[in-house]
Amino acid sequence: MTLRVTFSAGLLALAPIGAFAQDCTVEGDPMDLEADAVAAVYDCIEARMAEGYAANGDPVAAEFRSWQVTSTRPALAGPHGERFLQTFANDTAAEQYLKFAEEGVEMPAGSVLAKESFAVKDGKAVPGPLFIMTKLEEGGAPDAGDWLYAALMPNGKEMKIQQGFCAGCHLNWEAQDSLAYPMEDVRLTSQ
Ligand code: HEC
């Protein structure tokens, strides 16, 4: 088994921790990466992603990596911009989310899903946004299925997003309370 992933250290050996990041090189078409090659890219990039998201004091960014992971590895999906995605569910959300139920789903208020992302550009993995959905009390956001949508840039700064943009797509999964779930082949089962 050959992993098509190589690591090369950054040049700035004296830079503060995190300021220089090793390159996470990906050879070949990201669509064709095997599961363990994806896992190796993730191993390379995950600490840098986590540090970046948390760099601006966002409370979800500081916490989400201690939540329940919902897939066996990040997976490439189209709708979030050809990125590898991995979703974490907080304590309130985890039990219901991990059922991946298709009918009659009603997530409890206070559920939070945080989805980290990375893309492959010019043969290198690069961190993408952290996407966040928070379930409000009933009536909290009637046009958005009572979900509040947010996103952080890889440096932890809040992105300006339109609720209607995110909800407009997520409401397609009405019977799943706006949840789209990870790609089927990576869903974490038998909790
Ligand atoms: C064009 C459709 C589309 C748009 C627009 C969209 N999403 Fe998603 N979203 C998806 C799909 C499909 C998934 C599941 C993909 C996966 O995880 O593999 C998903 C998953 C998520 C998840 C994980 C929870 C879940 O649904 O399983 C979060 C959090 C999320 N999106 C946030 C956002 C935010 C924030 C925005 C707006 C900035 C947004 N999304 C815009 C399609 C969309």
py3Dmol code that shows the C-alpha trace and the ligand (Angstrom):
import py3Dmol

protein = """\
ATOM      1  CA  MET A   1       0.000   0.000   0.000  1.00  0.00           C
ATOM      2  CA  THR A   2       1.470   3.340  -1.007  1.00  0.00           C
ATOM      3  CA  LEU A   3       0.098   6.519   0.481  1.00  0.00           C
ATOM      4  CA  ARG A   4       0.162   9.263  -2.086  1.00  0.00           C
ATOM      5  CA  VAL A   5       0.840  11.878   0.516  1.00  0.00           C
ATOM      6  CA  THR A   6       4.145  13.429   1.391  1.00  0.00           C
ATOM      7  CA  PHE A   7       5.005  15.930   4.045  1.00  0.00           C
ATOM      8  CA  SER A   8       7.577  18.662   3.744  1.00  0.00           C
ATOM      9  CA  ALA A   9       8.478  20.951   6.583  1.00  0.00           C
ATOM     10  CA  GLY A  10       8.116  24.693   6.262  1.00  0.00           C
ATOM     11  CA  LEU A  11      11.246  26.763   5.867  1.00  0.00           C
ATOM     12  CA  LEU A  12      10.772  29.213   8.700  1.00  0.00           C
ATOM     13  CA  ALA A  13      12.093  27.098  11.514  1.00  0.00           C
ATOM     14  CA  LEU A  14      12.141  30.027  13.931  1.00  0.00           C
ATOM     15  CA  ALA A  15       8.575  31.217  13.309  1.00  0.00           C
ATOM     16  CA  PRO A  16       6.131  30.987  16.239  1.00  0.00           C
ATOM     17  CA  ILE A  17       4.206  27.750  16.524  1.00  0.00           C
ATOM     18  CA  GLY A  18       1.558  27.547  13.863  1.00  0.00           C
ATOM     19  CA  ALA A  19       2.896  30.448  11.845  1.00  0.00           C
ATOM     20  CA  PHE A  20       4.731  28.077   9.601  1.00  0.00           C
ATOM     21  CA  ALA A  21       2.797  25.080   8.524  1.00  0.00           C
ATOM     22  CA  GLN A  22       4.112  22.002   6.862  1.00  0.00           C
ATOM     23  CA  ASP A  23       2.725  21.450   3.404  1.00  0.00           C
ATOM     24  CA  CYS A  24       0.265  18.606   3.122  1.00  0.00           C
ATOM     25  CA  THR A  25       0.921  17.481  -0.410  1.00  0.00           C
ATOM     26  CA  VAL A  26      -1.633  15.466  -2.332  1.00  0.00           C
ATOM     27  CA  GLU A  27      -0.683  13.753  -5.562  1.00  0.00           C
ATOM     28  CA  GLY A  28      -3.221  12.954  -8.208  1.00  0.00           C
ATOM     29  CA  ASP A  29      -6.907  13.758  -8.433  1.00  0.00           C
ATOM     30  CA  PRO A  30      -8.450  14.359  -4.979  1.00  0.00           C
ATOM     31  CA  MET A  31     -11.567  12.559  -6.194  1.00  0.00           C
ATOM     32  CA  ASP A  32      -9.533   9.360  -6.520  1.00  0.00           C
ATOM     33  CA  LEU A  33      -7.913   9.388  -3.079  1.00  0.00           C
ATOM     34  CA  GLU A  34      -8.281   6.153  -1.127  1.00  0.00           C
ATOM     35  CA  ALA A  35      -9.643   6.234   2.409  1.00  0.00           C
ATOM     36  CA  ASP A  36      -6.268   5.900   4.081  1.00  0.00           C
ATOM     37  CA  ALA A  37      -4.733   8.583   1.891  1.00  0.00           C
ATOM     38  CA  VAL A  38      -7.525  10.950   2.957  1.00  0.00           C
ATOM     39  CA  ALA A  39      -6.857   9.995   6.570  1.00  0.00           C
ATOM     40  CA  ALA A  40      -3.167  10.787   6.106  1.00  0.00           C
ATOM     41  CA  VAL A  41      -3.942  14.216   4.627  1.00  0.00           C
ATOM     42  CA  TYR A  42      -6.264  14.865   7.548  1.00  0.00           C
ATOM     43  CA  ASP A  43      -3.580  13.823  10.050  1.00  0.00           C
ATOM     44  CA  CYS A  44      -1.296  16.351   8.412  1.00  0.00           C
ATOM     45  CA  ILE A  45      -3.723  19.265   8.364  1.00  0.00           C
ATOM     46  CA  GLU A  46      -6.077  18.814  11.327  1.00  0.00           C
ATOM     47  CA  ALA A  47      -4.016  20.584  13.992  1.00  0.00           C
ATOM     48  CA  ARG A  48      -3.481  23.588  11.743  1.00  0.00           C
ATOM     49  CA  MET A  49      -7.216  23.737  10.966  1.00  0.00           C
ATOM     50  CA  ALA A  50      -8.214  23.535  14.623  1.00  0.00           C
ATOM     51  CA  GLU A  51      -5.730  26.208  15.640  1.00  0.00           C
ATOM     52  CA  GLY A  52      -6.882  28.541  12.868  1.00  0.00           C
ATOM     53  CA  TYR A  53     -10.597  28.202  13.593  1.00  0.00           C
ATOM     54  CA  ALA A  54      -9.988  28.861  17.291  1.00  0.00           C
ATOM     55  CA  ALA A  55      -7.658  31.824  16.715  1.00  0.00           C
ATOM     56  CA  ASN A  56     -10.368  34.469  17.033  1.00  0.00           C
ATOM     57  CA  GLY A  57     -12.043  33.281  20.219  1.00  0.00           C
ATOM     58  CA  ASP A  58     -15.180  31.737  18.713  1.00  0.00           C
ATOM     59  CA  PRO A  59     -16.718  29.441  21.369  1.00  0.00           C
ATOM     60  CA  VAL A  60     -17.788  26.719  18.900  1.00  0.00           C
ATOM     61  CA  ALA A  61     -14.336  26.705  17.332  1.00  0.00           C
ATOM     62  CA  ALA A  62     -12.788  26.227  20.753  1.00  0.00           C
ATOM     63  CA  GLU A  63     -15.008  23.268  21.573  1.00  0.00           C
ATOM     64  CA  PHE A  64     -16.144  21.316  18.567  1.00  0.00           C
ATOM     65  CA  ARG A  65     -13.217  18.931  18.406  1.00  0.00           C
ATOM     66  CA  SER A  66     -14.234  17.503  21.769  1.00  0.00           C
ATOM     67  CA  TRP A  67     -17.720  16.744  20.396  1.00  0.00           C
ATOM     68  CA  GLN A  68     -18.923  13.548  18.728  1.00  0.00           C
ATOM     69  CA  VAL A  69     -17.396  13.053  15.291  1.00  0.00           C
ATOM     70  CA  THR A  70     -20.039  11.759  12.863  1.00  0.00           C
ATOM     71  CA  SER A  71     -17.994  10.155  10.087  1.00  0.00           C
ATOM     72  CA  THR A  72     -15.157   7.690   9.823  1.00  0.00           C
ATOM     73  CA  ARG A  73     -13.066  10.246   7.930  1.00  0.00           C
ATOM     74  CA  PRO A  74     -13.501  13.501   6.006  1.00  0.00           C
ATOM     75  CA  ALA A  75     -15.185  12.954   2.634  1.00  0.00           C
ATOM     76  CA  LEU A  76     -15.306  14.946  -0.552  1.00  0.00           C
ATOM     77  CA  ALA A  77     -18.759  16.319  -1.274  1.00  0.00           C
ATOM     78  CA  GLY A  78     -19.927  18.665  -4.005  1.00  0.00           C
ATOM     79  CA  PRO A  79     -22.355  21.094  -2.356  1.00  0.00           C
ATOM     80  CA  HIS A  80     -19.856  22.694   0.001  1.00  0.00           C
ATOM     81  CA  GLY A  81     -17.483  23.690  -2.773  1.00  0.00           C
ATOM     82  CA  GLU A  82     -15.661  20.453  -3.625  1.00  0.00           C
ATOM     83  CA  ARG A  83     -14.205  20.246  -0.172  1.00  0.00           C
ATOM     84  CA  PHE A  84     -13.446  17.385   2.157  1.00  0.00           C
ATOM     85  CA  LEU A  85     -15.940  17.699   5.012  1.00  0.00           C
ATOM     86  CA  GLN A  86     -16.164  16.334   8.515  1.00  0.00           C
ATOM     87  CA  THR A  87     -19.014  17.129  10.898  1.00  0.00           C
ATOM     88  CA  PHE A  88     -19.012  17.146  14.711  1.00  0.00           C
ATOM     89  CA  ALA A  89     -22.219  17.108  16.811  1.00  0.00           C
ATOM     90  CA  ASN A  90     -22.489  18.604  20.308  1.00  0.00           C
ATOM     91  CA  ASP A  91     -23.990  16.625  23.225  1.00  0.00           C
ATOM     92  CA  THR A  92     -27.504  17.904  22.559  1.00  0.00           C
ATOM     93  CA  ALA A  93     -27.372  16.914  18.893  1.00  0.00           C
ATOM     94  CA  ALA A  94     -25.296  13.743  18.816  1.00  0.00           C
ATOM     95  CA  GLU A  95     -27.823  11.028  19.660  1.00  0.00           C
ATOM     96  CA  GLN A  96     -30.435  12.129  17.148  1.00  0.00           C
ATOM     97  CA  TYR A  97     -27.936  13.132  14.448  1.00  0.00           C
ATOM     98  CA  LEU A  98     -26.153   9.770  14.491  1.00  0.00           C
ATOM     99  CA  LYS A  99     -29.391   7.975  13.657  1.00  0.00           C
ATOM    100  CA  PHE A 100     -29.196   9.627  10.225  1.00  0.00           C
ATOM    101  CA  ALA A 101     -32.994   9.339  10.223  1.00  0.00           C
ATOM    102  CA  GLU A 102     -34.828  10.274   7.066  1.00  0.00           C
ATOM    103  CA  GLU A 103     -38.326  11.026   8.364  1.00  0.00           C
ATOM    104  CA  GLY A 104     -39.810  13.145  11.123  1.00  0.00           C
ATOM    105  CA  VAL A 105     -36.508  14.429  12.450  1.00  0.00           C
ATOM    106  CA  GLU A 106     -36.784  17.182  15.071  1.00  0.00           C
ATOM    107  CA  MET A 107     -33.475  18.227  16.527  1.00  0.00           C
ATOM    108  CA  PRO A 108     -33.601  19.556  20.104  1.00  0.00           C
ATOM    109  CA  ALA A 109     -33.041  23.300  20.588  1.00  0.00           C
ATOM    110  CA  GLY A 110     -29.398  23.861  21.447  1.00  0.00           C
ATOM    111  CA  SER A 111     -28.176  21.292  18.926  1.00  0.00           C
ATOM    112  CA  VAL A 112     -25.004  22.464  17.210  1.00  0.00           C
ATOM    113  CA  LEU A 113     -23.319  20.891  14.199  1.00  0.00           C
ATOM    114  CA  ALA A 114     -19.854  22.082  13.197  1.00  0.00           C
ATOM    115  CA  LYS A 115     -18.377  20.995   9.931  1.00  0.00           C
ATOM    116  CA  GLU A 116     -14.691  21.484   9.218  1.00  0.00           C
ATOM    117  CA  SER A 117     -13.500  21.547   5.637  1.00  0.00           C
ATOM    118  CA  PHE A 118     -10.373  21.469   3.559  1.00  0.00           C
ATOM    119  CA  ALA A 119      -9.762  21.655  -0.153  1.00  0.00           C
ATOM    120  CA  VAL A 120      -6.941  20.493  -2.382  1.00  0.00           C
ATOM    121  CA  LYS A 121      -5.404  23.257  -4.455  1.00  0.00           C
ATOM    122  CA  ASP A 122      -2.367  22.857  -6.690  1.00  0.00           C
ATOM    123  CA  GLY A 123      -1.569  19.538  -5.062  1.00  0.00           C
ATOM    124  CA  LYS A 124      -1.744  20.855  -1.499  1.00  0.00           C
ATOM    125  CA  ALA A 125      -4.431  20.507   1.142  1.00  0.00           C
ATOM    126  CA  VAL A 126      -5.607  23.908   2.374  1.00  0.00           C
ATOM    127  CA  PRO A 127      -8.003  24.611   5.252  1.00  0.00           C
ATOM    128  CA  GLY A 128     -11.490  25.801   4.293  1.00  0.00           C
ATOM    129  CA  PRO A 129     -14.288  27.337   6.379  1.00  0.00           C
ATOM    130  CA  LEU A 130     -15.840  25.882   9.530  1.00  0.00           C
ATOM    131  CA  PHE A 131     -19.599  25.690   8.858  1.00  0.00           C
ATOM    132  CA  ILE A 132     -21.913  25.893  11.883  1.00  0.00           C
ATOM    133  CA  MET A 133     -25.649  25.258  12.358  1.00  0.00           C
ATOM    134  CA  THR A 134     -27.348  25.985  15.689  1.00  0.00           C
ATOM    135  CA  LYS A 135     -30.937  24.896  16.390  1.00  0.00           C
ATOM    136  CA  LEU A 136     -32.952  27.707  17.983  1.00  0.00           C
ATOM    137  CA  GLU A 137     -36.134  27.551  20.065  1.00  0.00           C
ATOM    138  CA  GLU A 138     -39.294  27.069  18.056  1.00  0.00           C
ATOM    139  CA  GLY A 139     -40.054  30.256  16.104  1.00  0.00           C
ATOM    140  CA  GLY A 140     -36.455  31.507  16.419  1.00  0.00           C
ATOM    141  CA  ALA A 141     -35.886  31.608  12.659  1.00  0.00           C
ATOM    142  CA  PRO A 142     -39.119  30.581  10.934  1.00  0.00           C
ATOM    143  CA  ASP A 143     -37.743  31.080   7.412  1.00  0.00           C
ATOM    144  CA  ALA A 144     -34.712  28.932   8.099  1.00  0.00           C
ATOM    145  CA  GLY A 145     -36.266  25.932   9.830  1.00  0.00           C
ATOM    146  CA  ASP A 146     -35.298  27.509  13.191  1.00  0.00           C
ATOM    147  CA  TRP A 147     -31.620  27.044  12.402  1.00  0.00           C
ATOM    148  CA  LEU A 148     -29.004  29.773  12.730  1.00  0.00           C
ATOM    149  CA  TYR A 149     -26.250  29.395  10.134  1.00  0.00           C
ATOM    150  CA  ALA A 150     -22.710  30.666  10.574  1.00  0.00           C
ATOM    151  CA  ALA A 151     -19.270  30.119   9.113  1.00  0.00           C
ATOM    152  CA  LEU A 152     -15.732  30.933  10.180  1.00  0.00           C
ATOM    153  CA  MET A 153     -12.824  31.507   7.865  1.00  0.00           C
ATOM    154  CA  PRO A 154      -9.734  29.319   8.332  1.00  0.00           C
ATOM    155  CA  ASN A 155      -8.272  32.139  10.479  1.00  0.00           C
ATOM    156  CA  GLY A 156     -11.250  32.047  12.842  1.00  0.00           C
ATOM    157  CA  LYS A 157     -12.887  35.273  11.651  1.00  0.00           C
ATOM    158  CA  GLU A 158     -16.610  35.183  11.086  1.00  0.00           C
ATOM    159  CA  MET A 159     -17.689  35.048   7.443  1.00  0.00           C
ATOM    160  CA  LYS A 160     -20.512  37.255   6.276  1.00  0.00           C
ATOM    161  CA  ILE A 161     -23.141  34.837   5.100  1.00  0.00           C
ATOM    162  CA  GLN A 162     -26.772  35.069   4.107  1.00  0.00           C
ATOM    163  CA  GLN A 163     -29.110  32.905   6.183  1.00  0.00           C
ATOM    164  CA  GLY A 164     -31.252  32.467   3.074  1.00  0.00           C
ATOM    165  CA  PHE A 165     -28.327  31.124   1.072  1.00  0.00           C
ATOM    166  CA  CYS A 166     -27.571  28.323   3.534  1.00  0.00           C
ATOM    167  CA  ALA A 167     -31.188  27.625   4.478  1.00  0.00           C
ATOM    168  CA  GLY A 168     -32.309  27.726   0.860  1.00  0.00           C
ATOM    169  CA  CYS A 169     -30.348  24.580   0.192  1.00  0.00           C
ATOM    170  CA  HIS A 170     -30.660  22.886   3.592  1.00  0.00           C
ATOM    171  CA  LEU A 171     -34.470  23.188   3.571  1.00  0.00           C
ATOM    172  CA  ASN A 172     -34.412  20.605   0.777  1.00  0.00           C
ATOM    173  CA  TRP A 173     -33.985  18.081   3.593  1.00  0.00           C
ATOM    174  CA  GLU A 174     -37.191  19.133   5.330  1.00  0.00           C
ATOM    175  CA  ALA A 175     -38.053  15.698   6.731  1.00  0.00           C
ATOM    176  CA  GLN A 176     -34.537  15.545   8.202  1.00  0.00           C
ATOM    177  CA  ASP A 177     -34.907  18.917   9.963  1.00  0.00           C
ATOM    178  CA  SER A 178     -32.643  20.561   7.346  1.00  0.00           C
ATOM    179  CA  LEU A 179     -29.788  18.109   7.933  1.00  0.00           C
ATOM    180  CA  ALA A 180     -28.035  16.650   4.917  1.00  0.00           C
ATOM    181  CA  TYR A 181     -25.707  14.222   6.780  1.00  0.00           C
ATOM    182  CA  PRO A 182     -22.258  13.038   5.669  1.00  0.00           C
ATOM    183  CA  MET A 183     -21.832  10.940   2.538  1.00  0.00           C
ATOM    184  CA  GLU A 184     -23.314   7.499   3.181  1.00  0.00           C
ATOM    185  CA  ASP A 185     -20.111   5.494   2.919  1.00  0.00           C
ATOM    186  CA  VAL A 186     -18.428   7.428   5.734  1.00  0.00           C
ATOM    187  CA  ARG A 187     -21.324   7.738   8.219  1.00  0.00           C
ATOM    188  CA  LEU A 188     -20.390   6.577  11.669  1.00  0.00           C
ATOM    189  CA  THR A 189     -22.776   3.791  12.557  1.00  0.00           C
ATOM    190  CA  SER A 190     -23.528   1.520  15.533  1.00  0.00           C
ATOM    191  CA  GLN A 191     -23.001   4.025  18.314  1.00  0.00           C
TER     192      GLN A 191
END
"""
ligand_1 = """\
43
HEC
C -26.143 23.853 -2.305
C -26.521 23.231 -1.056
C -25.920 23.721 0.248
C -25.673 25.007 0.662
C -25.893 26.309 -0.106
C -25.157 24.908 2.011
N -25.081 23.607 2.404
Fe -24.477 22.943 4.214
N -24.655 21.015 3.558
C -25.065 20.626 2.303
C -24.874 19.203 2.164
C -25.182 18.360 0.938
C -24.339 18.753 3.392
C -23.889 17.343 3.750
C -22.557 17.101 3.059
C -21.573 16.260 3.796
O -21.369 16.478 4.996
O -20.967 15.397 3.168
C -24.264 19.916 4.255
C -23.872 19.859 5.583
C -23.781 20.958 6.419
C -23.509 20.885 7.835
C -23.415 19.606 8.666
C -24.820 19.234 9.175
C -25.650 18.458 8.174
O -26.456 19.068 7.434
O -25.518 17.225 8.118
C -23.424 22.166 8.284
C -23.117 22.607 9.702
C -23.660 23.040 7.158
N -23.889 22.270 6.034
C -23.657 24.426 7.210
C -23.910 25.255 6.127
C -23.780 26.696 6.157
C -23.377 27.526 7.361
C -24.096 27.144 4.899
C -24.108 28.566 4.370
C -22.870 29.294 4.483
C -24.405 25.972 4.098
N -24.286 24.858 4.864
C -24.786 26.021 2.758
C -25.563 21.450 1.334
C -25.522 22.844 1.353
"""
view = py3Dmol.view(width=600, height=400)
view.addModel(protein, "pdb")
view.setStyle({"model": 0}, {"cartoon": {"style": "trace"}})
view.addModel(ligand_1, "xyz")
view.setStyle({"model": 1}, {"stick": {}})
view.zoomTo()
view.show()
